[in-house]
Every structure is written in C-alpha cells, then in structure tokens.
Amino acid sequence: MANILSLNVYGINNQMFKTAPQRFGFPVQNSLFREVEGVVTATSGTRLYGIVQPLPTGLNIEQPQFYVVETVAQLATLAG
C-alpha cells in the first residue's frame, strides 16, 4: 500500500489550471476520493472523472478539492 499517492492535478476548487497539469502528492489514509461527471477542462479539453479531497488534520481546517483524470475505482486501486 502506498503512503503517498502522486497524481497529475488539473484544477483546485473549480479553478482549472491554464497551463499543464501539476503533480501533487496526497496522503492515502487521510484523503477522500469522489466521483465527478466527466468535467472537461476549457484549456486542454481533458475529461476529469475524480476529485481527491484531503481531510482536515492538525491545524489544517480546509478541504480543497483536486481534480484528476482517474475515476474513483482507479484511485482506490492506485492507493492500494
């Protein structure tokens, strides 16, 4: 089982990146995987199917949503 899940992120909190996707690492045990209905990015036309949402820990009380191309099933497989 991976401790950190490394993914290409296309946007955060409904704000899509205008450039190439950025690589982010997420803690597997404190992240929620949610499904998206095939959102399409305006800049690249890439279809996004999943959201990774790190759960609040310690002093971090925010829950940003990171948009990725993987589905929830694929994220679960990658997470182990």
mmCIF file of the C-alpha atoms, coordinates in Angstrom:
data_MODEL
# 
_entry.id   MODEL 
# 
loop_
_atom_site.group_PDB 
_atom_site.id 
_atom_site.type_symbol 
_atom_site.label_atom_id 
_atom_site.label_alt_id 
_atom_site.label_comp_id 
_atom_site.label_asym_id 
_atom_site.label_entity_id 
_atom_site.label_seq_id 
_atom_site.pdbx_PDB_ins_code 
_atom_site.Cartn_x 
_atom_site.Cartn_y 
_atom_site.Cartn_z 
_atom_site.occupancy 
_atom_site.B_iso_or_equiv 
_atom_site.pdbx_formal_charge 
_atom_site.auth_seq_id 
_atom_site.auth_comp_id 
_atom_site.auth_asym_id 
_atom_site.auth_atom_id 
_atom_site.pdbx_PDB_model_num 
ATOM 1  C CA . MET A 1 1  ? 0.000   0.000  0.000   1.00 0.00 ? 1  MET A CA 1 
ATOM 2  C CA . ALA A 1 2  ? 1.319   3.413  -0.948  1.00 0.00 ? 2  ALA A CA 1 
ATOM 3  C CA . ASN A 1 3  ? 1.569   6.084  1.742   1.00 0.00 ? 3  ASN A CA 1 
ATOM 4  C CA . ILE A 1 4  ? 1.600   8.953  -0.738  1.00 0.00 ? 4  ILE A CA 1 
ATOM 5  C CA . LEU A 1 5  ? -0.431  8.954  -3.934  1.00 0.00 ? 5  LEU A CA 1 
ATOM 6  C CA . SER A 1 6  ? 1.191   11.039 -6.686  1.00 0.00 ? 6  SER A CA 1 
ATOM 7  C CA . LEU A 1 7  ? -1.218  12.363 -9.345  1.00 0.00 ? 7  LEU A CA 1 
ATOM 8  C CA . ASN A 1 8  ? -1.484  14.960 -12.084 1.00 0.00 ? 8  ASN A CA 1 
ATOM 9  C CA . VAL A 1 9  ? -3.937  17.632 -10.932 1.00 0.00 ? 9  VAL A CA 1 
ATOM 10 C CA . TYR A 1 10 ? -5.833  19.720 -13.480 1.00 0.00 ? 10 TYR A CA 1 
ATOM 11 C CA . GLY A 1 11 ? -7.538  22.142 -11.091 1.00 0.00 ? 11 GLY A CA 1 
ATOM 12 C CA . ILE A 1 12 ? -8.319  23.044 -7.497  1.00 0.00 ? 12 ILE A CA 1 
ATOM 13 C CA . ASN A 1 13 ? -11.750 24.043 -6.130  1.00 0.00 ? 13 ASN A CA 1 
ATOM 14 C CA . ASN A 1 14 ? -13.426 24.517 -9.540  1.00 0.00 ? 14 ASN A CA 1 
ATOM 15 C CA . GLN A 1 15 ? -10.495 26.622 -10.798 1.00 0.00 ? 15 GLN A CA 1 
ATOM 16 C CA . MET A 1 16 ? -8.791  24.789 -13.651 1.00 0.00 ? 16 MET A CA 1 
ATOM 17 C CA . PHE A 1 17 ? -5.115  25.410 -14.381 1.00 0.00 ? 17 PHE A CA 1 
ATOM 18 C CA . LYS A 1 18 ? -4.493  27.405 -17.560 1.00 0.00 ? 18 LYS A CA 1 
ATOM 19 C CA . THR A 1 19 ? -1.223  25.580 -18.179 1.00 0.00 ? 19 THR A CA 1 
ATOM 20 C CA . ALA A 1 20 ? -0.198  21.936 -17.974 1.00 0.00 ? 20 ALA A CA 1 
ATOM 21 C CA . PRO A 1 21 ? -1.397  19.814 -15.046 1.00 0.00 ? 21 PRO A CA 1 
ATOM 22 C CA . GLN A 1 22 ? 0.658   19.968 -11.869 1.00 0.00 ? 22 GLN A CA 1 
ATOM 23 C CA . ARG A 1 23 ? 1.963   16.917 -9.970  1.00 0.00 ? 23 ARG A CA 1 
ATOM 24 C CA . PHE A 1 24 ? 0.709   16.656 -6.361  1.00 0.00 ? 24 PHE A CA 1 
ATOM 25 C CA . GLY A 1 25 ? 1.207   14.081 -3.612  1.00 0.00 ? 25 GLY A CA 1 
ATOM 26 C CA . PHE A 1 26 ? -1.687  13.076 -1.351  1.00 0.00 ? 26 PHE A CA 1 
ATOM 27 C CA . PRO A 1 27 ? -1.664  11.107 1.915   1.00 0.00 ? 27 PRO A CA 1 
ATOM 28 C CA . VAL A 1 28 ? -3.602  7.923  1.171   1.00 0.00 ? 28 VAL A CA 1 
ATOM 29 C CA . GLN A 1 29 ? -5.048  7.436  4.651   1.00 0.00 ? 29 GLN A CA 1 
ATOM 30 C CA . ASN A 1 30 ? -6.392  10.996 5.011   1.00 0.00 ? 30 ASN A CA 1 
ATOM 31 C CA . SER A 1 31 ? -7.874  11.522 1.558   1.00 0.00 ? 31 SER A CA 1 
ATOM 32 C CA . LEU A 1 32 ? -11.387 11.136 0.257   1.00 0.00 ? 32 LEU A CA 1 
ATOM 33 C CA . PHE A 1 33 ? -11.970 10.051 -3.347  1.00 0.00 ? 33 PHE A CA 1 
ATOM 34 C CA . ARG A 1 34 ? -15.084 11.435 -5.040  1.00 0.00 ? 34 ARG A CA 1 
ATOM 35 C CA . GLU A 1 35 ? -16.574 10.999 -8.497  1.00 0.00 ? 35 GLU A CA 1 
ATOM 36 C CA . VAL A 1 36 ? -17.110 13.820 -10.998 1.00 0.00 ? 36 VAL A CA 1 
ATOM 37 C CA . GLU A 1 37 ? -19.435 13.620 -14.008 1.00 0.00 ? 37 GLU A CA 1 
ATOM 38 C CA . GLY A 1 38 ? -16.729 13.949 -16.678 1.00 0.00 ? 38 GLY A CA 1 
ATOM 39 C CA . VAL A 1 39 ? -15.911 17.641 -16.273 1.00 0.00 ? 39 VAL A CA 1 
ATOM 40 C CA . VAL A 1 40 ? -13.980 18.956 -19.289 1.00 0.00 ? 40 VAL A CA 1 
ATOM 41 C CA . THR A 1 41 ? -11.155 21.470 -18.895 1.00 0.00 ? 41 THR A CA 1 
ATOM 42 C CA . ALA A 1 42 ? -11.517 24.510 -21.139 1.00 0.00 ? 42 ALA A CA 1 
ATOM 43 C CA . THR A 1 43 ? -7.820  24.819 -21.961 1.00 0.00 ? 43 THR A CA 1 
ATOM 44 C CA . SER A 1 44 ? -6.865  21.253 -22.891 1.00 0.00 ? 44 SER A CA 1 
ATOM 45 C CA . GLY A 1 45 ? -10.240 19.561 -23.378 1.00 0.00 ? 45 GLY A CA 1 
ATOM 46 C CA . THR A 1 46 ? -9.177  16.851 -20.920 1.00 0.00 ? 46 THR A CA 1 
ATOM 47 C CA . ARG A 1 47 ? -12.049 14.990 -19.261 1.00 0.00 ? 47 ARG A CA 1 
ATOM 48 C CA . LEU A 1 48 ? -11.810 14.751 -15.453 1.00 0.00 ? 48 LEU A CA 1 
ATOM 49 C CA . TYR A 1 49 ? -13.506 11.939 -13.544 1.00 0.00 ? 49 TYR A CA 1 
ATOM 50 C CA . GLY A 1 50 ? -12.274 12.176 -9.956  1.00 0.00 ? 50 GLY A CA 1 
ATOM 51 C CA . ILE A 1 51 ? -11.719 14.514 -7.050  1.00 0.00 ? 51 ILE A CA 1 
ATOM 52 C CA . VAL A 1 52 ? -9.148  13.937 -4.325  1.00 0.00 ? 52 VAL A CA 1 
ATOM 53 C CA . GLN A 1 53 ? -10.094 15.747 -1.135  1.00 0.00 ? 53 GLN A CA 1 
ATOM 54 C CA . PRO A 1 54 ? -7.587  15.626 1.750   1.00 0.00 ? 54 PRO A CA 1 
ATOM 55 C CA . LEU A 1 55 ? -9.356  15.516 5.102   1.00 0.00 ? 55 LEU A CA 1 
ATOM 56 C CA . PRO A 1 56 ? -8.578  18.182 7.708   1.00 0.00 ? 56 PRO A CA 1 
ATOM 57 C CA . THR A 1 57 ? -5.711  17.257 10.029  1.00 0.00 ? 57 THR A CA 1 
ATOM 58 C CA . GLY A 1 58 ? -3.981  19.227 12.761  1.00 0.00 ? 58 GLY A CA 1 
ATOM 59 C CA . LEU A 1 59 ? -4.222  22.947 12.137  1.00 0.00 ? 59 LEU A CA 1 
ATOM 60 C CA . ASN A 1 60 ? -5.323  22.459 8.530   1.00 0.00 ? 60 ASN A CA 1 
ATOM 61 C CA . ILE A 1 61 ? -9.096  23.010 8.545   1.00 0.00 ? 61 ILE A CA 1 
ATOM 62 C CA . GLU A 1 62 ? -9.584  23.491 4.810   1.00 0.00 ? 62 GLU A CA 1 
ATOM 63 C CA . GLN A 1 63 ? -10.751 20.754 2.456   1.00 0.00 ? 63 GLN A CA 1 
ATOM 64 C CA . PRO A 1 64 ? -9.596  21.704 -1.048  1.00 0.00 ? 64 PRO A CA 1 
ATOM 65 C CA . GLN A 1 65 ? -10.785 19.584 -3.968  1.00 0.00 ? 65 GLN A CA 1 
ATOM 66 C CA . PHE A 1 66 ? -8.185  18.481 -6.519  1.00 0.00 ? 66 PHE A CA 1 
ATOM 67 C CA . TYR A 1 67 ? -9.482  17.460 -9.974  1.00 0.00 ? 67 TYR A CA 1 
ATOM 68 C CA . VAL A 1 68 ? -7.843  14.425 -11.624 1.00 0.00 ? 68 VAL A CA 1 
ATOM 69 C CA . VAL A 1 69 ? -8.442  12.221 -14.698 1.00 0.00 ? 69 VAL A CA 1 
ATOM 70 C CA . GLU A 1 70 ? -8.688  8.987  -12.688 1.00 0.00 ? 70 GLU A CA 1 
ATOM 71 C CA . THR A 1 71 ? -12.032 7.514  -11.635 1.00 0.00 ? 71 THR A CA 1 
ATOM 72 C CA . VAL A 1 72 ? -12.772 6.615  -8.007  1.00 0.00 ? 72 VAL A CA 1 
ATOM 73 C CA . ALA A 1 73 ? -12.146 2.932  -8.808  1.00 0.00 ? 73 ALA A CA 1 
ATOM 74 C CA . GLN A 1 74 ? -8.764  3.756  -10.355 1.00 0.00 ? 74 GLN A CA 1 
ATOM 75 C CA . LEU A 1 75 ? -7.834  5.949  -7.378  1.00 0.00 ? 75 LEU A CA 1 
ATOM 76 C CA . ALA A 1 76 ? -8.739  3.148  -4.960  1.00 0.00 ? 76 ALA A CA 1 
ATOM 77 C CA . THR A 1 77 ? -6.576  0.707  -6.938  1.00 0.00 ? 77 THR A CA 1 
ATOM 78 C CA . LEU A 1 78 ? -3.625  3.127  -7.007  1.00 0.00 ? 78 LEU A CA 1 
ATOM 79 C CA . ALA A 1 79 ? -3.983  3.737  -3.263  1.00 0.00 ? 79 ALA A CA 1 
ATOM 80 C CA . GLY A 1 80 ? -3.827  0.004  -2.597  1.00 0.00 ? 80 GLY A CA 1 
# 
